[in-house]
Amino acid sequence: MYYLLMKVRDEKEMKLIYFFFFIGKNTDKMVKYKGCYIKKVSKIRMLKHKNVLVFLGQTLLYFAIFMALIYLYNYLGQGQGNFIYNEF
């Protein structure tokens, strides 16, 4: 199943947008619908546009980075005494 995304007004604009953004892509993904050229996008690709999924993905990514930083911070100064005891 395909969803319609990104309306384009006329054929000249469609060719310009296609040249800059869809180089190497198939032209048959552009469909004329009600006088406008529209790019077809699969349902799986549309999932990344949902705000909830983007929020959850970013939250999990930041949490993983935060946990990695805490884990690496535990190795800071490993095998060294506290500063106050270094001089005695």
Biopython code that builds the backbone (N, CA, C, O; Angstrom):
import numpy as np
from Bio.PDB.StructureBuilder import StructureBuilder

atoms = [
    (1, "MET", "N", (0.839, -1.172, 0.000)),
    (1, "MET", "CA", (0.000, 0.000, 0.000)),
    (1, "MET", "C", (0.891, 1.244, 0.000)),
    (1, "MET", "O", (1.914, 1.283, 0.684)),
    (2, "TYR", "N", (0.505, 2.231, -0.751)),
    (2, "TYR", "CA", (1.286, 3.455, -0.854)),
    (2, "TYR", "C", (0.477, 4.644, -0.362)),
    (2, "TYR", "O", (-0.748, 4.672, -0.475)),
    (3, "TYR", "N", (1.170, 5.603, 0.171)),
    (3, "TYR", "CA", (0.553, 6.846, 0.610)),
    (3, "TYR", "C", (1.107, 7.972, -0.247)),
    (3, "TYR", "O", (2.204, 7.870, -0.797)),
    (4, "LEU", "N", (0.353, 9.022, -0.352)),
    (4, "LEU", "CA", (0.767, 10.138, -1.187)),
    (4, "LEU", "C", (1.487, 11.166, -0.334)),
    (4, "LEU", "O", (1.046, 11.509, 0.763)),
    (5, "LEU", "N", (2.594, 11.646, -0.855)),
    (5, "LEU", "CA", (3.425, 12.578, -0.106)),
    (5, "LEU", "C", (3.967, 13.622, -1.066)),
    (5, "LEU", "O", (4.255, 13.312, -2.222)),
    (6, "MET", "N", (4.106, 14.835, -0.606)),
    (6, "MET", "CA", (4.779, 15.916, -1.303)),
    (6, "MET", "C", (4.103, 16.289, -2.626)),
    (6, "MET", "O", (4.428, 15.729, -3.673)),
    (7, "LYS", "N", (3.197, 17.203, -2.575)),
    (7, "LYS", "CA", (2.543, 17.682, -3.787)),
    (7, "LYS", "C", (3.487, 18.582, -4.571)),
    (7, "LYS", "O", (4.280, 19.325, -3.994)),
    (8, "VAL", "N", (3.392, 18.506, -5.853)),
    (8, "VAL", "CA", (4.176, 19.353, -6.740)),
    (8, "VAL", "C", (3.205, 19.978, -7.726)),
    (8, "VAL", "O", (2.310, 19.306, -8.237)),
    (9, "ARG", "N", (3.381, 21.254, -7.988)),
    (9, "ARG", "CA", (2.387, 21.982, -8.773)),
    (9, "ARG", "C", (2.368, 21.618, -10.255)),
    (9, "ARG", "O", (1.312, 21.273, -10.786)),
    (10, "ASP", "N", (3.487, 21.687, -10.916)),
    (10, "ASP", "CA", (3.468, 21.434, -12.354)),
    (10, "ASP", "C", (4.656, 20.550, -12.751)),
    (10, "ASP", "O", (5.497, 20.194, -11.926)),
    (11, "GLU", "N", (4.692, 20.214, -14.029)),
    (11, "GLU", "CA", (5.708, 19.286, -14.513)),
    (11, "GLU", "C", (7.109, 19.882, -14.432)),
    (11, "GLU", "O", (8.065, 19.163, -14.141)),
    (12, "LYS", "N", (7.249, 21.177, -14.683)),
    (12, "LYS", "CA", (8.556, 21.829, -14.620)),
    (12, "LYS", "C", (9.114, 21.768, -13.193)),
    (12, "LYS", "O", (10.288, 21.458, -12.990)),
    (13, "GLU", "N", (8.268, 22.063, -12.222)),
    (13, "GLU", "CA", (8.690, 21.997, -10.824)),
    (13, "GLU", "C", (9.008, 20.557, -10.428)),
    (13, "GLU", "O", (9.945, 20.309, -9.669)),
    (14, "MET", "N", (8.226, 19.610, -10.942)),
    (14, "MET", "CA", (8.457, 18.208, -10.648)),
    (14, "MET", "C", (9.826, 17.771, -11.154)),
    (14, "MET", "O", (10.554, 17.071, -10.450)),
    (15, "LYS", "N", (10.179, 18.177, -12.362)),
    (15, "LYS", "CA", (11.476, 17.806, -12.924)),
    (15, "LYS", "C", (12.617, 18.433, -12.131)),
    (15, "LYS", "O", (13.648, 17.794, -11.917)),
    (16, "LEU", "N", (12.442, 19.685, -11.692)),
    (16, "LEU", "CA", (13.467, 20.363, -10.910)),
    (16, "LEU", "C", (13.665, 19.664, -9.564)),
    (16, "LEU", "O", (14.796, 19.414, -9.147)),
    (17, "ILE", "N", (12.568, 19.354, -8.896)),
    (17, "ILE", "CA", (12.654, 18.660, -7.609)),
    (17, "ILE", "C", (13.233, 17.265, -7.804)),
    (17, "ILE", "O", (14.054, 16.811, -7.008)),
    (18, "TYR", "N", (12.811, 16.597, -8.847)),
    (18, "TYR", "CA", (13.329, 15.261, -9.114)),
    (18, "TYR", "C", (14.829, 15.307, -9.354)),
    (18, "TYR", "O", (15.560, 14.428, -8.898)),
    (19, "PHE", "N", (15.292, 16.327, -10.067)),
    (19, "PHE", "CA", (16.710, 16.439, -10.384)),
    (19, "PHE", "C", (17.541, 16.597, -9.115)),
    (19, "PHE", "O", (18.592, 15.971, -8.981)),
    (20, "PHE", "N", (17.078, 17.427, -8.188)),
    (20, "PHE", "CA", (17.879, 17.714, -7.004)),
    (20, "PHE", "C", (17.712, 16.697, -5.877)),
    (20, "PHE", "O", (18.676, 16.408, -5.170)),
    (21, "PHE", "N", (16.527, 16.157, -5.697)),
    (21, "PHE", "CA", (16.272, 15.342, -4.519)),
    (21, "PHE", "C", (16.124, 13.855, -4.796)),
    (21, "PHE", "O", (16.356, 13.045, -3.899)),
    (22, "PHE", "N", (15.751, 13.478, -5.986)),
    (22, "PHE", "CA", (15.467, 12.070, -6.250)),
    (22, "PHE", "C", (16.398, 11.491, -7.301)),
    (22, "PHE", "O", (16.008, 10.591, -8.044)),
    (23, "ILE", "N", (17.624, 11.998, -7.372)),
    (23, "ILE", "CA", (18.576, 11.495, -8.358)),
    (23, "ILE", "C", (18.846, 10.018, -8.072)),
    (23, "ILE", "O", (19.121, 9.639, -6.933)),
    (24, "GLY", "N", (18.769, 9.215, -9.082)),
    (24, "GLY", "CA", (18.996, 7.793, -8.931)),
    (24, "GLY", "C", (17.755, 7.020, -8.520)),
    (24, "GLY", "O", (17.807, 5.798, -8.385)),
    (25, "LYS", "N", (16.655, 7.704, -8.320)),
    (25, "LYS", "CA", (15.422, 7.024, -7.920)),
    (25, "LYS", "C", (14.588, 6.750, -9.170)),
    (25, "LYS", "O", (14.867, 7.275, -10.247)),
    (26, "ASN", "N", (13.598, 5.950, -9.010)),
    (26, "ASN", "CA", (12.719, 5.598, -10.113)),
    (26, "ASN", "C", (11.718, 6.720, -10.370)),
    (26, "ASN", "O", (11.121, 7.244, -9.429)),
    (27, "THR", "N", (11.530, 7.092, -11.633)),
    (27, "THR", "CA", (10.567, 8.150, -11.937)),
    (27, "THR", "C", (9.136, 7.662, -11.814)),
    (27, "THR", "O", (8.218, 8.474, -11.694)),
    (28, "ASP", "N", (8.927, 6.355, -11.842)),
    (28, "ASP", "CA", (7.553, 5.865, -11.773)),
    (28, "ASP", "C", (6.972, 5.996, -10.367)),
    (28, "ASP", "O", (5.806, 5.666, -10.150)),
    (29, "LYS", "N", (7.766, 6.473, -9.413)),
    (29, "LYS", "CA", (7.231, 6.743, -8.080)),
    (29, "LYS", "C", (6.503, 8.080, -8.043)),
    (29, "LYS", "O", (5.819, 8.385, -7.065)),
    (30, "MET", "N", (6.642, 8.880, -9.096)),
    (30, "MET", "CA", (5.927, 10.148, -9.190)),
    (30, "MET", "C", (4.624, 9.891, -9.939)),
    (30, "MET", "O", (4.631, 9.348, -11.044)),
    (31, "VAL", "N", (3.517, 10.282, -9.338)),
    (31, "VAL", "CA", (2.196, 10.017, -9.899)),
    (31, "VAL", "C", (1.466, 11.335, -10.053)),
    (31, "VAL", "O", (1.537, 12.203, -9.183)),
    (32, "LYS", "N", (0.762, 11.480, -11.172)),
    (32, "LYS", "CA", (-0.055, 12.674, -11.359)),
    (32, "LYS", "C", (-1.411, 12.420, -10.716)),
    (32, "LYS", "O", (-2.106, 11.464, -11.058)),
    (33, "TYR", "N", (-1.779, 13.297, -9.773)),
    (33, "TYR", "CA", (-3.020, 13.126, -9.024)),
    (33, "TYR", "C", (-3.687, 14.481, -8.888)),
    (33, "TYR", "O", (-3.133, 15.388, -8.267)),
    (34, "LYS", "N", (-4.859, 14.624, -9.457)),
    (34, "LYS", "CA", (-5.621, 15.880, -9.431)),
    (34, "LYS", "C", (-4.786, 17.062, -9.924)),
    (34, "LYS", "O", (-4.818, 18.141, -9.333)),
    (35, "GLY", "N", (-4.049, 16.853, -10.996)),
    (35, "GLY", "CA", (-3.275, 17.927, -11.604)),
    (35, "GLY", "C", (-1.945, 18.195, -10.937)),
    (35, "GLY", "O", (-1.240, 19.122, -11.338)),
    (36, "CYS", "N", (-1.578, 17.422, -9.937)),
    (36, "CYS", "CA", (-0.311, 17.615, -9.233)),
    (36, "CYS", "C", (0.506, 16.333, -9.313)),
    (36, "CYS", "O", (-0.046, 15.234, -9.363)),
    (37, "TYR", "N", (1.811, 16.484, -9.325)),
    (37, "TYR", "CA", (2.683, 15.322, -9.264)),
    (37, "TYR", "C", (2.972, 15.014, -7.799)),
    (37, "TYR", "O", (3.326, 15.903, -7.024)),
    (38, "ILE", "N", (2.820, 13.771, -7.439)),
    (38, "ILE", "CA", (2.956, 13.353, -6.050)),
    (38, "ILE", "C", (3.864, 12.133, -6.001)),
    (38, "ILE", "O", (3.790, 11.257, -6.863)),
    (39, "LYS", "N", (4.719, 12.083, -4.985)),
    (39, "LYS", "CA", (5.611, 10.941, -4.814)),
    (39, "LYS", "C", (4.925, 9.883, -3.956)),
    (39, "LYS", "O", (4.371, 10.190, -2.900)),
    (40, "LYS", "N", (4.967, 8.630, -4.422)),
    (40, "LYS", "CA", (4.413, 7.526, -3.646)),
    (40, "LYS", "C", (5.455, 7.068, -2.631)),
    (40, "LYS", "O", (6.635, 6.938, -2.957)),
    (41, "VAL", "N", (5.011, 6.825, -1.403)),
    (41, "VAL", "CA", (5.898, 6.377, -0.332)),
    (41, "VAL", "C", (5.277, 5.152, 0.322)),
    (41, "VAL", "O", (4.067, 5.110, 0.544)),
    (42, "SER", "N", (6.096, 4.161, 0.630)),
    (42, "SER", "CA", (5.567, 2.940, 1.237)),
    (42, "SER", "C", (5.140, 3.188, 2.679)),
    (42, "SER", "O", (5.534, 4.175, 3.299)),
    (43, "LYS", "N", (4.329, 2.276, 3.196)),
    (43, "LYS", "CA", (3.795, 2.411, 4.554)),
    (43, "LYS", "C", (4.907, 2.337, 5.601)),
    (43, "LYS", "O", (4.842, 3.018, 6.624)),
    (44, "ILE", "N", (5.915, 1.524, 5.351)),
    (44, "ILE", "CA", (7.026, 1.392, 6.296)),
    (44, "ILE", "C", (7.782, 2.708, 6.422)),
    (44, "ILE", "O", (8.190, 3.086, 7.520)),
    (45, "ARG", "N", (7.970, 3.402, 5.315)),
    (45, "ARG", "CA", (8.656, 4.689, 5.361)),
    (45, "ARG", "C", (7.848, 5.753, 6.077)),
    (45, "ARG", "O", (8.414, 6.674, 6.665)),
    (46, "MET", "N", (6.538, 5.635, 6.032)),
    (46, "MET", "CA", (5.685, 6.626, 6.684)),
    (46, "MET", "C", (5.776, 6.522, 8.202)),
    (46, "MET", "O", (5.473, 7.490, 8.898)),
    (47, "LEU", "N", (6.190, 5.363, 8.734)),
    (47, "LEU", "CA", (6.276, 5.197, 10.182)),
    (47, "LEU", "C", (7.272, 6.158, 10.813)),
    (47, "LEU", "O", (7.071, 6.609, 11.941)),
    (48, "LYS", "N", (8.351, 6.475, 10.091)),
    (48, "LYS", "CA", (9.347, 7.361, 10.682)),
    (48, "LYS", "C", (8.851, 8.798, 10.785)),
    (48, "LYS", "O", (9.478, 9.619, 11.454)),
    (49, "HIS", "N", (7.741, 9.110, 10.137)),
    (49, "HIS", "CA", (7.197, 10.461, 10.197)),
    (49, "HIS", "C", (6.241, 10.642, 11.366)),
    (49, "HIS", "O", (5.786, 11.758, 11.622)),
    (50, "LYS", "N", (5.937, 9.597, 12.059)),
    (50, "LYS", "CA", (5.009, 9.718, 13.180)),
    (50, "LYS", "C", (5.752, 10.283, 14.382)),
    (50, "LYS", "O", (6.822, 9.796, 14.747)),
    (51, "ASN", "N", (5.184, 11.299, 14.986)),
    (51, "ASN", "CA", (5.848, 12.017, 16.067)),
    (51, "ASN", "C", (6.130, 11.136, 17.273)),
    (51, "ASN", "O", (7.177, 11.272, 17.906)),
    (52, "VAL", "N", (5.227, 10.249, 17.594)),
    (52, "VAL", "CA", (5.413, 9.403, 18.773)),
    (52, "VAL", "C", (6.613, 8.487, 18.583)),
    (52, "VAL", "O", (7.419, 8.322, 19.499)),
    (53, "LEU", "N", (6.737, 7.894, 17.410)),
    (53, "LEU", "CA", (7.857, 6.992, 17.165)),
    (53, "LEU", "C", (9.179, 7.740, 17.146)),
    (53, "LEU", "O", (10.193, 7.225, 17.617)),
    (54, "VAL", "N", (9.173, 8.943, 16.606)),
    (54, "VAL", "CA", (10.390, 9.751, 16.603)),
    (54, "VAL", "C", (10.787, 10.087, 18.036)),
    (54, "VAL", "O", (11.962, 9.996, 18.392)),
    (55, "PHE", "N", (9.816, 10.474, 18.860)),
    (55, "PHE", "CA", (10.093, 10.803, 20.256)),
    (55, "PHE", "C", (10.645, 9.595, 21.009)),
    (55, "PHE", "O", (11.633, 9.715, 21.734)),
    (56, "LEU", "N", (10.016, 8.439, 20.841)),
    (56, "LEU", "CA", (10.488, 7.237, 21.527)),
    (56, "LEU", "C", (11.881, 6.826, 21.053)),
    (56, "LEU", "O", (12.721, 6.423, 21.857)),
    (57, "GLY", "N", (12.117, 6.928, 19.770)),
    (57, "GLY", "CA", (13.431, 6.585, 19.237)),
    (57, "GLY", "C", (14.522, 7.486, 19.778)),
    (57, "GLY", "O", (15.589, 7.010, 20.167)),
    (58, "GLN", "N", (14.263, 8.786, 19.807)),
    (58, "GLN", "CA", (15.251, 9.720, 20.338)),
    (58, "GLN", "C", (15.468, 9.497, 21.827)),
    (58, "GLN", "O", (16.601, 9.567, 22.304)),
    (59, "THR", "N", (14.400, 9.231, 22.562)),
    (59, "THR", "CA", (14.525, 8.998, 24.001)),
    (59, "THR", "C", (15.381, 7.770, 24.278)),
    (59, "THR", "O", (16.252, 7.808, 25.147)),
    (60, "LEU", "N", (15.146, 6.688, 23.555)),
    (60, "LEU", "CA", (15.948, 5.477, 23.745)),
    (60, "LEU", "C", (17.409, 5.700, 23.359)),
    (60, "LEU", "O", (18.312, 5.193, 24.025)),
    (61, "LEU", "N", (17.640, 6.445, 22.299)),
    (61, "LEU", "CA", (19.006, 6.736, 21.874)),
    (61, "LEU", "C", (19.737, 7.552, 22.930)),
    (61, "LEU", "O", (20.868, 7.224, 23.290)),
    (62, "TYR", "N", (19.108, 8.611, 23.433)),
    (62, "TYR", "CA", (19.744, 9.456, 24.444)),
    (62, "TYR", "C", (19.960, 8.685, 25.742)),
    (62, "TYR", "O", (20.972, 8.886, 26.413)),
    (63, "PHE", "N", (19.033, 7.814, 26.105)),
    (63, "PHE", "CA", (19.195, 7.001, 27.305)),
    (63, "PHE", "C", (20.395, 6.062, 27.159)),
    (63, "PHE", "O", (21.171, 5.894, 28.099)),
    (64, "ALA", "N", (20.546, 5.455, 25.985)),
    (64, "ALA", "CA", (21.678, 4.554, 25.747)),
    (64, "ALA", "C", (23.001, 5.314, 25.810)),
    (64, "ALA", "O", (23.974, 4.821, 26.381)),
    (65, "ILE", "N", (23.040, 6.506, 25.229)),
    (65, "ILE", "CA", (24.259, 7.323, 25.287)),
    (65, "ILE", "C", (24.565, 7.713, 26.729)),
    (65, "ILE", "O", (25.720, 7.664, 27.152)),
    (66, "PHE", "N", (23.546, 8.096, 27.481)),
    (66, "PHE", "CA", (23.716, 8.476, 28.881)),
    (66, "PHE", "C", (24.257, 7.308, 29.703)),
    (66, "PHE", "O", (25.160, 7.492, 30.520)),
    (67, "MET", "N", (23.713, 6.110, 29.492)),
    (67, "MET", "CA", (24.193, 4.930, 30.213)),
    (67, "MET", "C", (25.637, 4.596, 29.831)),
    (67, "MET", "O", (26.421, 4.190, 30.689)),
    (68, "ALA", "N", (25.991, 4.759, 28.572)),
    (68, "ALA", "CA", (27.368, 4.504, 28.137)),
    (68, "ALA", "C", (28.327, 5.494, 28.794)),
    (68, "ALA", "O", (29.427, 5.113, 29.193)),
    (69, "LEU", "N", (27.927, 6.746, 28.908)),
    (69, "LEU", "CA", (28.784, 7.738, 29.560)),
    (69, "LEU", "C", (28.971, 7.428, 31.039)),
    (69, "LEU", "O", (30.076, 7.572, 31.562)),
    (70, "ILE", "N", (27.923, 7.009, 31.716)),
    (70, "ILE", "CA", (28.044, 6.634, 33.130)),
    (70, "ILE", "C", (28.955, 5.416, 33.275)),
    (70, "ILE", "O", (29.781, 5.362, 34.186)),
    (71, "TYR", "N", (28.810, 4.451, 32.391)),
    (71, "TYR", "CA", (29.647, 3.253, 32.432)),
    (71, "TYR", "C", (31.117, 3.613, 32.226)),
    (71, "TYR", "O", (31.983, 3.110, 32.942)),
    (72, "LEU", "N", (31.404, 4.474, 31.258)),
    (72, "LEU", "CA", (32.787, 4.875, 30.998)),
    (72, "LEU", "C", (33.339, 5.764, 32.106)),
    (72, "LEU", "O", (34.542, 5.740, 32.365)),
    (73, "TYR", "N", (32.494, 6.541, 32.759)),
    (73, "TYR", "CA", (32.938, 7.410, 33.850)),
    (73, "TYR", "C", (33.431, 6.585, 35.038)),
    (73, "TYR", "O", (34.297, 7.036, 35.789)),
    (74, "ASN", "N", (32.891, 5.390, 35.211)),
    (74, "ASN", "CA", (33.334, 4.528, 36.307)),
    (74, "ASN", "C", (34.789, 4.109, 36.154)),
    (74, "ASN", "O", (35.440, 3.801, 37.152)),
    (75, "TYR", "N", (35.317, 4.087, 34.936)),
    (75, "TYR", "CA", (36.711, 3.721, 34.714)),
    (75, "TYR", "C", (37.654, 4.901, 34.909)),
    (75, "TYR", "O", (38.870, 4.711, 34.888)),
    (76, "LEU", "N", (37.147, 6.090, 35.096)),
    (76, "LEU", "CA", (37.981, 7.276, 35.276)),
    (76, "LEU", "C", (38.725, 7.170, 36.601)),
    (76, "LEU", "O", (38.109, 7.033, 37.658)),
    (77, "GLY", "N", (40.044, 7.233, 36.539)),
    (77, "GLY", "CA", (40.847, 7.173, 37.755)),
    (77, "GLY", "C", (40.942, 5.786, 38.347)),
    (77, "GLY", "O", (41.222, 5.645, 39.537)),
    (78, "GLN", "N", (40.718, 4.766, 37.557)),
    (78, "GLN", "CA", (40.772, 3.391, 38.048)),
    (78, "GLN", "C", (42.211, 3.049, 38.434)),
    (78, "GLN", "O", (43.127, 3.308, 37.654)),
    (79, "GLY", "N", (42.428, 2.478, 39.611)),
    (79, "GLY", "CA", (43.765, 2.075, 40.037)),
    (79, "GLY", "C", (44.555, 3.201, 40.660)),
    (79, "GLY", "O", (45.729, 3.004, 40.972)),
    (80, "GLN", "N", (43.987, 4.351, 40.854)),
    (80, "GLN", "CA", (44.664, 5.483, 41.481)),
    (80, "GLN", "C", (44.036, 5.725, 42.839)),
    (80, "GLN", "O", (42.847, 5.481, 43.044)),
    (81, "GLY", "N", (44.850, 6.208, 43.759)),
    (81, "GLY", "CA", (44.320, 6.572, 45.060)),
    (81, "GLY", "C", (43.608, 7.906, 44.981)),
    (81, "GLY", "O", (43.674, 8.595, 43.964)),
    (82, "ASN", "N", (42.930, 8.266, 46.053)),
    (82, "ASN", "CA", (42.308, 9.583, 46.098)),
    (82, "ASN", "C", (43.387, 10.651, 46.103)),
    (82, "ASN", "O", (44.533, 10.374, 46.457)),
    (83, "PHE", "N", (43.042, 11.842, 45.721)),
    (83, "PHE", "CA", (44.021, 12.926, 45.588)),
    (83, "PHE", "C", (44.701, 13.232, 46.919)),
    (83, "PHE", "O", (45.899, 13.512, 46.946)),
    (84, "ILE", "N", (43.970, 13.184, 48.004)),
    (84, "ILE", "CA", (44.523, 13.581, 49.295)),
    (84, "ILE", "C", (45.629, 12.624, 49.754)),
    (84, "ILE", "O", (46.495, 13.024, 50.532)),
    (85, "TYR", "N", (45.618, 11.378, 49.294)),
    (85, "TYR", "CA", (46.608, 10.399, 49.734)),
    (85, "TYR", "C", (47.791, 10.279, 48.774)),
    (85, "TYR", "O", (48.733, 9.542, 49.068)),
    (86, "ASN", "N", (47.774, 10.967, 47.655)),
    (86, "ASN", "CA", (48.859, 10.842, 46.686)),
    (86, "ASN", "C", (50.182, 11.377, 47.226)),
    (86, "ASN", "O", (51.234, 10.849, 46.867)),
    (87, "GLU", "N", (50.171, 12.397, 48.068)),
    (87, "GLU", "CA", (51.390, 13.054, 48.513)),
    (87, "GLU", "C", (51.984, 12.433, 49.774)),
    (87, "GLU", "O", (53.091, 12.811, 50.158)),
    (88, "PHE", "N", (51.313, 11.512, 50.426)),
    (88, "PHE", "CA", (51.825, 10.965, 51.694)),
    (88, "PHE", "C", (52.514, 9.649, 51.493)),
    (88, "PHE", "O", (53.001, 9.055, 52.455)),
]
sb = StructureBuilder()
sb.init_structure("model")
sb.init_model(0)
sb.init_chain("A")
sb.init_seg("    ")
for serial, (resi, resn, name, xyz) in enumerate(atoms, 1):
    if name == "N":
        sb.init_residue(resn, " ", resi, " ")
    sb.init_atom(name, np.array(xyz, "f"), 0.0, 1.0, " ", f" {name:<3s}", serial, name[0])
structure = sb.get_structure()
